[in-house]
Amino acid sequence: MKTTYRVPPSGLKNILTKKEPKGRTFFAPKKYVHKMGSAGNDRLVTLHLYSLLITGMKVYDLEKCAACIVADDCGVWWPEEQKQIMMDLKLEKVKPYSGRPV
């Protein structure tokens, strides 16, 4: 299952949730955020590839409605160590995607 979000100033806005077949690749456009998860009891393995070092990466914890900018050595995951958080960001909860185009 993949979900893609747009990031307006007010917070994350869900623009697409779609179940993908096994083995499918997924491209995340610039300025968008994506979330991946498995359906049911299936296991999920992800591989993220970047052509250049990403500096100033924003990561999100949707359950906590939290975001931050992480150190370059953190990657795309929520930091395990406080020293990897360069800046906390404020998010507002937004309504779930209604299925209408944005």
C-alpha positions as CSV (number, residue, x, y, z in Angstrom):
1,M,0.0,0.0,0.0
2,K,1.4,3.4,-0.9
3,T,0.2,6.8,0.0
4,T,1.4,10.0,-1.5
5,Y,1.1,13.4,0.2
6,R,1.4,17.0,-0.9
7,V,3.0,19.4,1.6
8,P,1.2,22.7,1.6
9,P,2.1,25.3,4.3
10,S,-0.7,24.1,6.6
11,G,0.4,20.4,6.7
12,L,0.4,17.1,4.8
13,K,-2.5,16.5,2.4
14,N,-3.2,13.0,1.2
15,I,-3.6,13.0,-2.6
16,L,-3.4,9.3,-3.4
17,T,-3.7,5.9,-1.6
18,K,-3.2,2.9,-3.8
19,K,-2.5,-0.8,-3.4
20,E,0.4,-1.9,-5.6
21,P,1.1,-5.4,-6.8
22,K,4.1,-7.2,-5.4
23,G,7.4,-6.4,-7.1
24,R,6.2,-2.9,-8.3
25,T,8.6,0.0,-8.3
26,F,7.4,3.4,-7.0
27,F,8.7,6.9,-7.9
28,A,8.2,9.6,-5.4
29,P,8.2,13.1,-7.0
30,K,10.2,16.0,-5.6
31,K,8.3,18.1,-3.0
32,Y,5.9,15.2,-2.2
33,V,6.0,12.7,0.7
34,H,5.2,9.0,0.5
35,K,4.4,6.3,3.0
36,M,4.6,2.6,2.3
37,G,3.1,-0.3,4.3
38,S,2.1,-3.9,3.8
39,A,-1.5,-5.1,3.4
40,G,-2.5,-7.7,6.0
41,N,0.2,-10.0,7.2
42,D,2.5,-9.6,4.2
43,R,6.0,-8.5,4.9
44,L,7.4,-5.4,3.2
45,V,10.9,-4.7,2.1
46,T,11.8,-1.3,0.7
47,L,14.9,-0.1,-1.1
48,H,15.4,3.7,-1.4
49,L,17.9,5.0,-4.1
50,Y,19.0,8.6,-4.4
51,S,21.2,10.0,-7.1
52,L,22.8,12.7,-4.9
53,L,23.2,13.2,-1.1
54,I,20.0,14.7,0.2
55,T,20.6,17.5,2.7
56,G,17.9,19.0,4.8
57,M,15.7,15.9,4.6
58,K,12.3,16.3,6.2
59,V,10.9,13.2,7.9
60,Y,7.4,12.8,9.3
61,D,5.7,10.8,12.0
62,L,2.1,10.8,11.0
63,E,0.8,9.1,14.1
64,K,2.4,11.8,16.3
65,C,1.7,14.6,13.7
66,A,5.3,15.5,14.0
67,A,8.0,16.5,11.5
68,C,11.7,17.5,11.6
69,I,14.7,18.1,9.5
70,V,17.4,15.5,10.1
71,A,21.2,15.4,9.8
72,D,22.7,14.1,6.6
73,D,23.7,10.8,8.2
74,C,20.1,10.0,9.3
75,G,18.6,9.0,6.0
76,V,14.8,8.9,5.4
77,W,13.8,7.5,8.8
78,W,12.6,9.1,12.0
79,P,15.8,9.7,14.0
80,E,16.8,7.3,16.7
81,E,19.1,9.9,18.4
82,Q,18.2,13.4,19.4
83,K,21.4,14.8,17.9
84,Q,20.2,13.8,14.4
85,I,17.3,16.2,14.7
86,M,18.4,19.5,13.2
87,M,15.1,21.3,13.5
88,D,11.6,20.4,14.7
89,L,8.7,21.4,12.3
90,K,5.1,22.2,13.3
91,L,2.4,20.3,11.5
92,E,-1.4,20.7,11.6
93,K,-3.8,17.8,11.3
94,V,-5.7,17.9,8.0
95,K,-8.8,16.0,6.8
96,P,-8.3,12.7,5.1
97,Y,-8.3,12.6,1.2
98,S,-11.8,12.8,-0.1
99,G,-11.1,11.2,-3.4
100,R,-11.6,14.4,-5.3
101,P,-8.7,15.9,-7.4
102,V,-6.7,18.6,-5.7
